[in-house]
Amino acid sequence: MMNDRKRQVIAVAKELFIENGVITTSVQDIITAAKISKGTFYNYFPSKSACLIAIIEQGNDETSLRRREILSGQDPSDKKILARQISIHLLVHREHNLIPIFQAIHYSDDQDLKTAVKRYQFEELAWLTRRLVDVYGKESATAAPDCAVMLYGIIQFLMHIRKNWSKKNFEPTDIIDFAIRRTDALMADMVQTKDTFLEQDIFLKARKSKIHYTKSELIGQMKAFISSIKGQVAPESNQLIQFMMDEMQAESPRISIIESVNRSFREMYSHTEYGHEAKELSAKIWAYIDTMK
């Protein structure tokens, strides 16, 4: 898991990037504000760009985690669930003040940053393509990549129009619902006519969660979390994570129950000093759950 010091440096850097701008903020500015040595900074990040990418990565990890929680125990074909998941992307960007950072990167000449943003956009489209197949059925697989791009584009450009020119008072959720309704018609027509543009497997190369640890190692991390908070919180607070450990080690783990408990576990610690550690551990548990299916 990420250590507290590195997490603090990322938080300080993000504040500086937002207040002073990405281009004008230097590594030295971050070092001074975070009260660390130059060696410590470069031990965490090989460059300022790498620090920026870590900030963006945090937002993407948060989006993935919360989307996964929304879907837990729900019907994957429910369009309302899809709409909620899409809105999380916008909500996290607003909560983490990522919008001005993305805007600065758009006008930057730094190719590493541009490559990172393109990769995340690609992964977003890959996720949306998979979810559209969940919603519209396997027969929509050939049209799903095109519809994902068009749905994504409708939302992005209507958000831009809303911000800059429209006098109509509407919320981002209104835009998402409208875009999904338009996708209904697009998908039906494209499935019927077989009129598609993009190849069906275009997004298959998107990065997938890679598990770099075994079940025993994950259990070890869960035990370490309990040890780290021992004596700091009420004993019953550990019951959720202990239950998940027991269930994961059972002969026939009940995945749906682990999913439900995992969300409760993260939420229990979300407003405590252990919130970051609980979130990172919860994300690892979600990733492991996916390997159990």
DRENDO-1510 file (C-alpha; in Angstrom, 1 decimal, always signed):
<recs>
REC; n; res; u; v; w
REC; 1; MET; +0.0; +0.0; +0.0 .
REC; 2; MET; +1.0; +3.6; -0.5 .
REC; 3; ASN; +2.7; +5.0; +2.5 .
REC; 4; ASP; +1.4; +8.1; +4.3 .
REC; 5; ARG; +4.4; +10.3; +3.3 .
REC; 6; LYS; +4.0; +9.6; -0.4 .
REC; 7; ARG; +0.2; +10.2; -0.1 .
REC; 8; GLN; +0.9; +13.6; +1.6 .
REC; 9; VAL; +3.3; +14.6; -1.1 .
REC; 10; ILE; +0.7; +13.9; -3.8 .
REC; 11; ALA; -1.9; +15.9; -1.8 .
REC; 12; VAL; +0.5; +18.9; -1.5 .
REC; 13; ALA; +1.5; +18.7; -5.2 .
REC; 14; LYS; -2.2; +18.6; -6.2 .
REC; 15; GLU; -2.9; +21.8; -4.2 .
REC; 16; LEU; +0.0; +23.6; -5.9 .
REC; 17; PHE; -1.0; +22.4; -9.4 .
REC; 18; ILE; -4.5; +23.7; -8.8 .
REC; 19; GLU; -3.5; +27.0; -7.2 .
REC; 20; ASN; -0.5; +27.9; -9.3 .
REC; 21; GLY; -0.9; +25.9; -12.5 .
REC; 22; VAL; +0.7; +22.8; -13.7 .
REC; 23; ILE; +3.3; +24.5; -15.9 .
REC; 24; THR; +4.4; +27.1; -13.3 .
REC; 25; THR; +4.7; +24.7; -10.4 .
REC; 26; SER; +8.2; +23.2; -10.1 .
REC; 27; VAL; +9.5; +20.2; -8.4 .
REC; 28; GLN; +11.3; +22.5; -6.0 .
REC; 29; ASP; +7.9; +24.2; -5.1 .
REC; 30; ILE; +6.5; +20.7; -4.2 .
REC; 31; ILE; +9.6; +19.8; -2.2 .
REC; 32; THR; +9.5; +23.1; -0.2 .
REC; 33; ALA; +5.7; +22.9; +0.4 .
REC; 34; ALA; +5.8; +19.2; +1.4 .
REC; 35; LYS; +9.0; +19.8; +3.6 .
REC; 36; ILE; +10.9; +16.9; +2.1 .
REC; 37; SER; +14.3; +16.5; +0.5 .
REC; 38; LYS; +14.9; +16.3; -3.2 .
REC; 39; GLY; +16.0; +12.7; -2.8 .
REC; 40; THR; +12.7; +11.8; -1.1 .
REC; 41; PHE; +10.7; +13.3; -4.0 .
REC; 42; TYR; +12.6; +11.5; -6.7 .
REC; 43; ASN; +12.4; +8.3; -4.7 .
REC; 44; TYR; +8.7; +8.6; -5.1 .
REC; 45; PHE; +8.5; +10.1; -8.5 .
REC; 46; PRO; +11.1; +10.2; -11.3 .
REC; 47; SER; +9.7; +13.5; -12.6 .
REC; 48; LYS; +7.0; +16.1; -12.1 .
REC; 49; SER; +5.0; +14.4; -14.8 .
REC; 50; ALA; +5.1; +11.2; -12.9 .
REC; 51; CYS; +3.7; +13.0; -9.8 .
REC; 52; LEU; +0.8; +14.4; -12.0 .
REC; 53; ILE; +0.1; +11.0; -13.4 .
REC; 54; ALA; -0.1; +9.6; -9.8 .
REC; 55; ILE; -2.7; +12.3; -9.0 .
REC; 56; ILE; -4.8; +11.3; -12.1 .
REC; 57; GLU; -4.3; +7.6; -11.2 .
REC; 58; GLN; -5.8; +8.3; -7.7 .
REC; 59; GLY; -8.9; +9.7; -9.4 .
REC; 60; ASN; -9.2; +6.8; -11.8 .
REC; 61; ASP; -8.8; +4.3; -9.0 .
REC; 62; GLU; -11.5; +6.0; -6.9 .
REC; 63; THR; -13.8; +6.0; -10.0 .
REC; 64; SER; -13.3; +2.3; -10.6 .
REC; 65; LEU; -13.8; +1.4; -6.9 .
REC; 66; ARG; -17.0; +3.3; -6.6 .
REC; 67; ARG; -18.4; +2.0; -9.9 .
REC; 68; ARG; -17.7; -1.5; -8.7 .
REC; 69; GLU; -19.6; -0.8; -5.5 .
REC; 70; ILE; -22.6; +0.6; -7.3 .
REC; 71; LEU; -22.9; -2.5; -9.5 .
REC; 72; SER; -22.5; -4.9; -6.6 .
REC; 73; GLY; -25.7; -6.9; -6.1 .
REC; 74; GLN; -27.5; -5.0; -8.9 .
REC; 75; ASP; -28.8; -6.0; -12.4 .
REC; 76; PRO; -26.0; -5.2; -14.9 .
REC; 77; SER; -28.6; -4.5; -17.5 .
REC; 78; ASP; -30.2; -1.7; -15.5 .
REC; 79; LYS; -29.7; +1.6; -17.3 .
REC; 80; LYS; -30.2; +3.5; -14.1 .
REC; 81; ILE; -27.2; +1.7; -12.6 .
REC; 82; LEU; -25.1; +2.5; -15.8 .
REC; 83; ALA; -26.1; +6.1; -15.5 .
REC; 84; ARG; -25.0; +6.2; -11.8 .
REC; 85; GLN; -21.7; +4.6; -12.7 .
REC; 86; ILE; -21.1; +7.1; -15.5 .
REC; 87; SER; -21.9; +10.0; -13.2 .
REC; 88; ILE; -19.2; +8.8; -10.7 .
REC; 89; HIS; -16.6; +9.8; -13.2 .
REC; 90; LEU; -17.8; +13.4; -13.2 .
REC; 91; LEU; -18.3; +13.4; -9.5 .
REC; 92; VAL; -14.8; +12.2; -8.6 .
REC; 93; HIS; -13.2; +14.7; -11.0 .
REC; 94; ARG; -15.1; +17.4; -9.2 .
REC; 95; GLU; -14.4; +16.1; -5.7 .
REC; 96; HIS; -10.7; +15.8; -6.4 .
REC; 97; ASN; -10.4; +19.0; -8.3 .
REC; 98; LEU; -9.0; +17.2; -11.3 .
REC; 99; ILE; -10.7; +19.2; -14.0 .
REC; 100; PRO; -8.2; +22.1; -14.0 .
REC; 101; ILE; -5.4; +19.6; -14.1 .
REC; 102; PHE; -6.8; +17.8; -17.1 .
REC; 103; GLN; -7.3; +21.2; -18.8 .
REC; 104; ALA; -3.7; +22.1; -18.2 .
REC; 105; ILE; -2.5; +18.8; -19.5 .
REC; 106; HIS; -4.5; +19.4; -22.7 .
REC; 107; TYR; -2.5; +22.4; -23.5 .
REC; 108; SER; +0.8; +20.9; -22.3 .
REC; 109; ASP; +3.6; +19.7; -24.6 .
REC; 110; ASP; +4.6; +17.0; -22.2 .
REC; 111; GLN; +4.1; +13.8; -24.2 .
REC; 112; ASP; +4.2; +11.5; -21.1 .
REC; 113; LEU; +1.2; +13.3; -19.7 .
REC; 114; LYS; -0.7; +13.3; -23.0 .
REC; 115; THR; +0.0; +9.6; -23.4 .
REC; 116; ALA; -1.3; +8.9; -19.8 .
REC; 117; VAL; -4.5; +10.9; -20.5 .
REC; 118; LYS; -5.0; +9.1; -23.8 .
REC; 119; ARG; -4.6; +5.7; -22.0 .
REC; 120; TYR; -7.2; +6.6; -19.4 .
REC; 121; GLN; -9.6; +7.8; -22.1 .
REC; 122; PHE; -9.1; +4.5; -23.9 .
REC; 123; GLU; -9.7; +2.5; -20.7 .
REC; 124; GLU; -12.9; +4.6; -20.1 .
REC; 125; LEU; -14.2; +3.7; -23.5 .
REC; 126; ALA; -13.3; +0.1; -23.0 .
REC; 127; TRP; -15.2; +0.0; -19.7 .
REC; 128; LEU; -18.2; +1.7; -21.3 .
REC; 129; THR; -18.2; -0.7; -24.2 .
REC; 130; ARG; -18.3; -3.7; -21.8 .
REC; 131; ARG; -21.1; -2.1; -19.9 .
REC; 132; LEU; -23.2; -1.4; -23.0 .
REC; 133; VAL; -23.0; -5.1; -23.8 .
REC; 134; ASP; -24.3; -5.8; -20.3 .
REC; 135; VAL; -27.2; -3.4; -20.8 .
REC; 136; TYR; -28.1; -4.2; -24.4 .
REC; 137; GLY; -27.2; -7.9; -24.6 .
REC; 138; LYS; -24.6; -9.9; -26.5 .
REC; 139; GLU; -26.1; -9.1; -29.8 .
REC; 140; SER; -24.9; -5.5; -29.3 .
REC; 141; ALA; -21.2; -6.5; -29.1 .
REC; 142; THR; -20.4; -5.4; -32.7 .
REC; 143; ALA; -22.1; -2.0; -32.2 .
REC; 144; ALA; -21.0; -1.4; -28.7 .
REC; 145; PRO; -17.6; +0.2; -29.4 .
REC; 146; ASP; -19.2; +2.8; -31.8 .
REC; 147; CYS; -22.0; +3.5; -29.3 .
REC; 148; ALA; -19.5; +3.9; -26.5 .
REC; 149; VAL; -17.6; +6.5; -28.4 .
REC; 150; MET; -20.8; +8.3; -29.4 .
REC; 151; LEU; -22.3; +8.2; -25.8 .
REC; 152; TYR; -19.0; +9.4; -24.4 .
REC; 153; GLY; -18.9; +12.2; -27.0 .
REC; 154; ILE; -22.5; +13.3; -26.4 .
REC; 155; ILE; -21.9; +13.7; -22.7 .
REC; 156; GLN; -18.5; +15.5; -23.1 .
REC; 157; PHE; -19.8; +18.0; -25.7 .
REC; 158; LEU; -23.1; +18.7; -24.0 .
REC; 159; MET; -21.2; +19.3; -20.8 .
REC; 160; HIS; -19.1; +21.8; -22.7 .
REC; 161; ILE; -22.1; +23.5; -24.2 .
REC; 162; ARG; -23.8; +23.6; -20.8 .
REC; 163; LYS; -20.9; +25.3; -19.2 .
REC; 164; ASN; -20.1; +27.9; -21.9 .
REC; 165; TRP; -23.3; +28.8; -23.8 .
REC; 166; SER; -26.6; +27.2; -22.7 .
REC; 167; LYS; -28.9; +29.2; -20.5 .
REC; 168; LYS; -30.9; +26.1; -19.6 .
REC; 169; ASN; -30.5; +25.0; -16.0 .
REC; 170; PHE; -29.8; +21.2; -16.1 .
REC; 171; GLU; -27.6; +18.9; -14.1 .
REC; 172; PRO; -24.9; +16.5; -15.4 .
REC; 173; THR; -27.3; +13.6; -14.6 .
REC; 174; ASP; -29.8; +15.1; -17.0 .
REC; 175; ILE; -27.1; +15.0; -19.7 .
REC; 176; ILE; -26.2; +11.4; -18.9 .
REC; 177; ASP; -29.9; +10.3; -19.0 .
REC; 178; PHE; -30.4; +12.1; -22.3 .
REC; 179; ALA; -27.3; +10.5; -23.8 .
REC; 180; ILE; -28.4; +7.0; -22.8 .
REC; 181; ARG; -31.9; +7.6; -24.3 .
REC; 182; ARG; -30.2; +8.6; -27.6 .
REC; 183; THR; -28.0; +5.5; -27.3 .
REC; 184; ASP; -31.2; +3.4; -27.2 .
REC; 185; ALA; -32.1; +4.5; -30.7 .
REC; 186; LEU; -28.5; +4.3; -32.0 .
REC; 187; MET; -27.9; +0.8; -30.7 .
REC; 188; ALA; -31.2; -0.6; -32.0 .
REC; 189; ASP; -30.6; +0.8; -35.5 .
REC; 190; MET; -27.0; -0.3; -35.6 .
REC; 191; VAL; -27.8; -3.8; -34.5 .
REC; 192; GLN; -30.6; -4.1; -37.0 .
REC; 193; THR; -28.7; -2.6; -40.0 .
REC; 194; LYS; -25.3; -4.0; -38.9 .
REC; 195; ASP; -23.9; -0.6; -39.9 .
REC; 196; THR; -20.8; -0.3; -37.7 .
REC; 197; PHE; -17.6; +1.7; -38.1 .
REC; 198; LEU; -15.1; +0.5; -35.4 .
REC; 199; GLU; -13.8; -3.0; -35.2 .
REC; 200; GLN; -15.4; -5.0; -32.4 .
REC; 201; ASP; -12.1; -5.8; -30.6 .
REC; 202; ILE; -10.7; -2.2; -30.7 .
REC; 203; PHE; -10.8; -1.8; -26.9 .
REC; 204; LEU; -9.7; -5.3; -26.0 .
REC; 205; LYS; -6.1; -4.0; -25.3 .
REC; 206; ALA; -7.3; -1.8; -22.5 .
REC; 207; ARG; -5.4; -2.3; -19.3 .
REC; 208; LYS; -7.0; -4.9; -17.1 .
REC; 209; SER; -6.5; -5.2; -13.3 .
REC; 210; LYS; -3.5; -7.4; -12.8 .
REC; 211; ILE; -3.3; -9.3; -9.5 .
REC; 212; HIS; +0.3; -9.2; -8.3 .
REC; 213; TYR; -0.4; -11.1; -5.0 .
REC; 214; THR; -1.8; -14.4; -3.9 .
REC; 215; LYS; -4.8; -15.0; -1.7 .
REC; 216; SER; -2.5; -15.7; +1.2 .
REC; 217; GLU; -0.7; -12.4; +0.6 .
REC; 218; LEU; -4.0; -10.5; +0.5 .
REC; 219; ILE; -5.1; -12.2; +3.7 .
REC; 220; GLY; -1.8; -11.1; +5.2 .
REC; 221; GLN; -2.5; -7.5; +4.2 .
REC; 222; MET; -5.9; -7.7; +5.8 .
REC; 223; LYS; -4.4; -9.0; +9.0 .
REC; 224; ALA; -1.8; -6.3; +8.9 .
REC; 225; PHE; -4.6; -3.7; +8.6 .
REC; 226; ILE; -6.3; -5.1; +11.7 .
REC; 227; SER; -3.0; -5.0; +13.6 .
REC; 228; SER; -2.4; -1.4; +12.6 .
REC; 229; ILE; -5.6; -0.2; +14.0 .
REC; 230; LYS; -5.7; -2.4; +17.1 .
REC; 231; GLY; -6.5; -0.4; +20.1 .
REC; 232; GLN; -7.3; +2.7; +18.0 .
REC; 233; VAL; -10.9; +1.7; +17.1 .
REC; 234; ALA; -13.7; -0.3; +18.7 .
REC; 235; PRO; -13.1; -4.1; +18.5 .
REC; 236; GLU; -16.4; -4.6; +16.6 .
REC; 237; SER; -15.0; -2.4; +13.8 .
REC; 238; ASN; -12.7; -5.3; +12.8 .
REC; 239; GLN; -15.6; -7.7; +12.5 .
REC; 240; LEU; -16.3; -6.9; +8.8 .
REC; 241; ILE; -12.7; -7.5; +7.6 .
REC; 242; GLN; -12.5; -10.6; +9.8 .
REC; 243; PHE; -15.7; -11.9; +8.2 .
REC; 244; MET; -14.3; -11.3; +4.7 .
REC; 245; MET; -11.1; -13.2; +5.6 .
REC; 246; ASP; -13.1; -16.2; +6.9 .
REC; 247; GLU; -15.3; -16.2; +3.9 .
REC; 248; MET; -12.4; -15.9; +1.4 .
REC; 249; GLN; -10.8; -19.0; +3.0 .
REC; 250; ALA; -14.0; -21.0; +3.0 .
REC; 251; GLU; -14.3; -24.0; +0.7 .
REC; 252; SER; -17.1; -22.3; -1.3 .
REC; 253; PRO; -16.8; -18.5; -0.7 .
REC; 254; ARG; -20.0; -16.6; -1.0 .
REC; 255; ILE; -18.9; -13.9; -3.4 .
REC; 256; SER; -22.1; -11.7; -3.3 .
REC; 257; ILE; -21.7; -11.5; +0.5 .
REC; 258; ILE; -18.1; -10.6; +0.3 .
REC; 259; GLU; -19.0; -7.8; -2.1 .
REC; 260; SER; -21.6; -6.4; +0.2 .
REC; 261; VAL; -19.4; -6.5; +3.2 .
REC; 262; ASN; -16.4; -5.0; +1.4 .
REC; 263; ARG; -18.4; -1.9; +0.5 .
REC; 264; SER; -19.5; -1.6; +4.2 .
REC; 265; PHE; -15.9; -2.0; +5.3 .
REC; 266; ARG; -14.6; +0.9; +3.1 .
REC; 267; GLU; -17.5; +3.1; +4.2 .
REC; 268; MET; -16.9; +2.4; +7.8 .
REC; 269; TYR; -13.4; +3.9; +7.7 .
REC; 270; SER; -14.0; +6.5; +4.9 .
REC; 271; HIS; -14.1; +9.4; +7.3 .
REC; 272; THR; -11.4; +8.2; +9.7 .
REC; 273; GLU; -7.6; +8.5; +9.6 .
REC; 274; TYR; -7.5; +5.0; +8.2 .
REC; 275; GLY; -9.7; +5.9; +5.2 .
REC; 276; HIS; -6.9; +5.8; +2.6 .
REC; 277; GLU; -5.6; +2.5; +3.8 .
REC; 278; ALA; -9.1; +1.0; +3.9 .
REC; 279; LYS; -9.8; +2.3; +0.4 .
REC; 280; GLU; -6.6; +0.7; -1.0 .
REC; 281; LEU; -7.3; -2.6; +0.7 .
REC; 282; SER; -10.9; -2.6; -0.4 .
REC; 283; ALA; -9.8; -2.0; -4.1 .
REC; 284; LYS; -7.5; -5.0; -3.8 .
REC; 285; ILE; -10.3; -7.1; -2.4 .
REC; 286; TRP; -12.6; -6.1; -5.3 .
REC; 287; ALA; -9.8; -7.1; -7.8 .
REC; 288; TYR; -9.4; -10.4; -6.1 .
REC; 289; ILE; -13.2; -11.0; -6.1 .
REC; 290; ASP; -13.1; -10.7; -9.8 .
REC; 291; THR; -10.7; -13.6; -10.1 .
REC; 292; MET; -13.1; -15.8; -8.1 .
REC; 293; LYS; -15.9; -15.5; -10.6 .
</recs>
